């Protein structure tokens, strides 16, 4: 894996963690909308999907 690909994966991970944390804060501030744990797990699922997509694209 090239250095550029590693940097892109790192940036995707960091951005997804920021998004997941933001979703958890929103869920905590407005508990009537959704449970914070469900929101955080959804963000983690998005992170896994992004990383798997980058890895799959890099192997072609």
C-alpha positions, 0 to 999 in steps of 0.5 A: 500500500502506497503512502498516499493510500495510507494517508487517505485511509487515515483521513477517512478514519479521522473524518468518520470518527469526528462524524460518529462523535458528532452524531453521539453528541446530537443523540445525547443532547436530543434523546427523543430523536435516537439513542446515543449508542445506536448513533455511535454504532451507525457511525462505526459501521460507516467507518468500516464500510469506508475502510473496506471500500478503500481496501477493495479498491486498492487491490484491483 
